[in-house]
């Protein structure tokens, strides 16, 4: 899906001036079956962005009045054709500012969530924002962006140790 209509309407009024927008990152994990060999790792669903060629989890902007978990499920379905349940909050943090080719500037308050597929887990490219979609083992994923690598690691940590997991507040690295 291209730029949402409400943003086009805002851009008519403010031009390329910075916008502050609510957004989501949906980290869809396919865990290994119980009893699998130790070296087998969970898979993460990734899309290859048409604008940058970068592999990322599905992301998107919340529509006005839309709850972030609803946005996450909607974006996954639009981008990959898969239905998901949103299972856990991974964190919230500021992203940007991002300057786009046309000069538009936006910053995002991103809410990252861990999701699992409901039903069929065979993805397809569902929109023109992406050129490919595929499952990758987390041990061999093509994600290069540090923020996305971090939230994918958080998704695995939350999945494996939910009682001890604390959602990330801000996307800076945690002190060790």
N, C-alpha and C positions, 0 to 999 in steps of 0.2 A: 504494500500500500504506500503511495506517495505521501507527501506532507499532508497531515490532517487539515480538513477545511477550516477548523477553528484557528489554526496557526496561520494559514493563508490570510484569513480575515484580520488577524492581529498584525501581520506583516504589512497589510495595506495601510495600517494606521501608524506603525512605528518604523517601517522600513527595515533596515538591517540591524537596528539597535539591539542590544542584548536582551534575550528573553530568559526567564527562569522557569523551567518546566518540570513537572513531576514525571518520572520515568521508572521503568522496571528492567531488571535483568532476571530472566527465568532460566535457572540452571536445572536442566532435566537430566536426572541420573537413572540409569538402568543398572541395578545392583547385580552382583553375581549370585547365582543360585546357591543355597546352603550346600555345604559339602564339596564345593569347587576347590580345585588345587589352590594353594596359597598364592602362587604367582599370578593368578587371574585377578584383574582389577575391574572395578565398575566401569561402565561406559558413560560418556557424556554426549548429549545431543548438541551438535554445532551447525551453524549456518555460515556460508561464505558470502560476505557482504558484496553486493554488486558495485558499491561506490569505492571501496578500498581494497577489495580482494582478501580482506582479513577474515579469519575464522573466529567466530564469537558464539556465545550462547544467544538465544533469541532475546531481543531487547525491544523496547518501544515506549511511546509516550502515552500517558494516561489521558483519556478523553475527559472533558469537563465533568466533574461529579463522579467519575468512575473510581472505584476502589482499586488499589494497587494489585491485589490478588486476582481480581477480575481481569485487569489489564494483562497480567502475566499469562493467564490461561488463554485469553483472546489472542495475544501476540504469538504464542506457540502454535495455536491452531492456524492462524493466518499464514505464518511463515513456514510451517512444516506439515500441516494437515493433521497433526496429532492432538488428541484430547488429553489434557493432563489434570491432575489434582495438585493443588498447591499445598505442600506439606509442612514447610517451615520457613520462618524468617531467618535470613542469613546476615542481613545488615542493611544499613542505610548510610549513604554518604553523598557528598557533592562531587560532581564530575564536570569538568570544563573550566573555563569556557572553550567552546569548539567554534572555530570559524569555518564555514562551509565555502565551497567554490564560488557561490553567488554572492558572498560577502555577509550572509546572515550569521549572527553570533547567538549562540545559545549555551546556557549552563543547565545542568540537570540535578535534581534531587532524586537519586536513584535508590530504589528499594530492591534488594536482591533476595530471591526466594528459591528454595529447593522444591522441585516438582518431580512427579512420577507420572508415567503414561498410564492412561486408563484404556484398556483394550489393545487394539492392534498397534504395534510399535514400529511399523514400516513407514518412514517419513518420505515426504515428497516436497519439492520446492512449491510453495503455495502463493508466492507473490513475486513482484519484480524487484524487491529490495535485495533478494539473494539469488545467487547463481547455482548453489549446491547446498545440500543438507545431508548429514550423515552422523552415525554414531562412531565415536572414537574411544578406545580405552584411555582412561585418564593417564596411564603410564606412557602413552604415545600420542598425545593430542597436538594438533598444529596451532594451538593458541599461543600467540606471542605477547599480547597485551598483558602487562603485569596485573592490572586490576582484575581482568577476567580470570587469569590463572589463580589469583587469590580467592575470588568468590567460588570458583570450582573446588579448590582445596577446602574452603569453608563448608561447602555442601557435603563433601565426603566426611569431614570431621563431624558435622551435625548428624549425618546419617548413621555413622558408626558409634557415636557417643552423645546421644541427644541430651542426657541428663547433665552432662558437664559442659555443653556448648552454650556460649553466650554470643548473641548476635553482635556483629561488628558495628561500632558507632564511628563512622568516618572510614574512608578507604586508605588511610595511612597504614603502614606496616605496624603490626603489634610488637611491642617490646618483648624480648624473650627473657 
